Every structure is written in C-alpha cells, then in structure tokens.
Amino acid sequence: MFQPVSLFIGMRYSRSQNRSGFVSFITFFSIAGILLGVASLITVVSVMNGFEGQLKQRILGLVPHVVIESEQGNLANWQDMLRELKEQKQVVNATPYLESEALIQSKTQLSGVLIQGIYPEFESTQSSVVQNMKVGQIEDLQAGKYQIIMGVRLAQNLGLRIGDKVRLVLPTKTIFTPMGRVPVQRTFTLVGAFQLGSQVDDKMVLIHGEDAAKLLRRKGDGINKIRLYLDDAFNAQQVQLQLQAKPQYQQLSFNTWSASQGKLFQAVQIEKNMMWLMLSLIIAVAAFNIVSSLVMVVMDKQGEIGILKTLGMQPGQILKIFMTQGMVNGLWGTVIGGAIGVLLTLNINGVLSLFGSNLSGSGFVMQTLPVDLKFEQVIFIILSAIFMSFIATLYPAYRASKTQPAEVLRHE
C-alpha cells in the first residue's frame, strides 16, 4: 500500500529499538503520563458530573426553582394562575404552598424547622419528596387532622416514631390567653417520613395547607406563594423575566433558587473547573515530555537527516517525519488512556468495592459514587490531548528541518 515517504520513515523511527536507553525511558514516561492524565481526567470529571447531578436532584428537586409571592396578602386567583403557569413551555409543575419558621418539640428534644403547608393533590409524582418517602405517603396528609411529615433524620433526632405526637410552636405568632400572651402552638401526629440525603432531612416539615393556614392565623386558604419546578433549573432567571413582563404578574415578587443555593453550585462549578485545570496540566506536562525525547532523537539522527537531505528530501518532509514520530507517541497514550478512563469510569464502584474503599464516607447516604459519563467530554479530552501532543512536536521537528547536511556529514 502506498505511503508518503515522510509518514513511512516517521513510523519506522517510532518503532525503532535502536535508540539510547535514556531516550527510550523519556519516551515511555511521556506516553505513560499522557495515558494516566487522560484516564484520570475522564474518571474525575465523570464523578464530578455525577455529584453535580445528585445536587440538582436532591437540592433543586425540592427547593423551588422560582417562587411567586404576594406580599400584600393571599393570592385570590391562585387556581387560575396555576393553570396558566403549567401551560408555560419550561414549567414542569406549579404548586401552591405556605411557609413559616417554627420550633418543633418532642418529649425529649427541641429543634428549629421550616414549615411548608402543601396541598397533596397538587404535588407531582416527580417531586423529590414523593419519590423518597421511606414511610407513608404524601396523600396521608388530610386537612383538619393536623398530621405532619418530616425527614427521617429529624424524626430520629427527636426520638419519634410513626403515630407519635409532636408540637409545633410559632415564636413570631402569639395569642392572648388568661395566662397572658403565648406563642401559637399545635400538636401534630407523625404520619410519614422522607429521606433525601441532604440538609433538608432535618430542617423541614410538611403539613396540610389548610392546617398551616389555621396555624398561621391566615384568612381563607392562606395561599400567598406558588412555586415553579422547571425542566432545567438553570433557566430560572429566563422564566422569571418572561413572567414579569406579563401585566398580571407585575405586582408580585419573584425569587429564584440561586438566591439560597446559588453559592453552593458556584462552589461546585469552581471545584470542577479546578479539577479540569490541574489534570489538564498533568496531560500538558506529559505531552511536553515528547519535546525532550524528540530533541534527543533529532540529535541522535543528525547523520541520517543529513543523508536524507543530500538525497533530495525537502525541509518540509523532514519536519513531517519527526512530527509523525511524536504524534504516534501521543496517540498511543491518548487512545489507551481514553479506553482505560472509560472502562474505569463505568466500573469504578466495582473496583472500589473490590478494594473495600468507600470514598463517599460513612455518613453519606449513597455508598456508591454517582457517575455521569458524557461522551462529548471524553471526545473533547482526547482531542485536547492529541492537540497538545501535536504542539509538542513542532519545535523538535523544526530543529530537524533546519539541519545543514554539510556541517553534519563533515564529522561522520
């Protein structure tokens, strides 16, 4: 099969065993460095993607993406507003709710919590709480029966079991009694528990919306907030701007998840970017080891370069010979590293269990690492490593192309 002479000679040089041990040593470790760098970057980025996805699911699956609130009292026409909001293109679900801070008291413990008054008939089956109910169902909340659902961790801290009584106290709401002014309080019965594996498990409780309205001493149904869940939480700002442009929403206030959780996701993104940078530098260092090995090869092949030029080979062809040799080393490391990285990512939990390791920690809900392998990222990493290998070949190949045959062959 026909091959360009530069490619043929470059391939022969890359397979040649006739080189000094030190050059072979540097060449081997440049390939090994690229291999380990590519494999590590694919694995670490995939695990970071998995953790980011878990954060989206466990935190943004419960925290409203957009909250619409009336600061002047109840939303009188919230039923019509719900129907209109659900017709919006990016809105997956819209639910009415009430919210207030409170103290929760059992026989042995006292803790601060966030009360959410919900209407079970409006809660979607895709809700994180609905999907992560460990005991009972959301539908167990019935108006007028003063029932409560909380996180498993909070129930354990309070020493509660299903059917036990617990007291909710509102320090900011008081009533007058023969004993003087006392905080509003009410006894509730525990009917369910959820486990999301996040801070929400010991900070939030759910009660029926009508019970919440009575507890908060609000008129009517007490609904003054509607929360929106979007197909992509990161489009919250765009949806907010679209709704604020409509006349019926201009008197209402809007809040997005970024106000409460934005810094957390910014920190995760910064950490992810730093991982990219550090592991990319490892690949870059390994790729530029190709410079050292190729410079030594060029010095070792001075006589052969002089002969090739004497036979009529052009500087551009000499350039291609050594670029080919360097690229072969880079390709070996990149392709093998990419294959190892993908295989390790797909089987990382099996490998960790084989060695008895648990990187998540004993206190973490998931005992396996979340993995999200994105092949577009794999392709980008491989192409970047190949590009860095290509850049590393330019200087040594240029040096080889500038070799003067007369000066080299004079000493042969």
Salt bridges, closest charged atoms under 4 A:
GLU52 OE1 - LYS272 NZ 3.16
ASP80 OD1 - ARG83 NH2 2.17
GLU99 OE1 - LYS225 NZ 3.21
GLU123 OE2 - ARG227 NH2 3.17
ASP201 OD2 - ARG153 NH2 3.91
ASP202 OD2 - ARG153 NH1 3.64
GLU304 OE2 - LYS301 NZ 3.81
